[in-house]
């Protein structure tokens, strides 16, 4: 038990270095886009969530629904540009860009699937029956 505790700080430091290198390899803007996209996935409101005009509910039901499609477009555009840059890259660069494209498209698909029910319910709310007409 004591030997595990003494090895643990070294393992944590090694893991931190690996994560740090991965973040540097991805780039600051891509990491920011991934982080914001994951936040948009986690904070996505449900399909029948009423609109809230104050507090964090305002952010979830007014602000975040305007930002989530922008994050999706950013992920798709980053994939497109990575594919363009891949033409001039060497083999390690191509492997890195393929991984980035897969990560972008995978995260974009999850973002789309999580937000689709909310956006579909907006169409139901704007129907004449909903508006009382």
C-alpha angles and dihedrals in degrees: 000000000000092000091054091052092051092050094046098078090051092049091049091050091050091048090049090052092050092049091045092052091048091052092048090048092053095046132236098270094049091049089050091050091049092048094049091046092052089048090051089051094049095044097043113133122233123260097263098037110141118233112263121201101196141048125000089330088067089056093047097046104031112021103033095050088059093048100044094070089048090054089050092051090047091053093048092046091049088052091051093049091046089054090051093049090046090072092069098036128104120238098276089047091050091052090050092048092047089054090049092050091050091048092048095048093043093050090044091053092051090047091051094047093048095048099038096084091052093050092044090054090054088065090052091050092052094052118115091247090057093048091052096252 
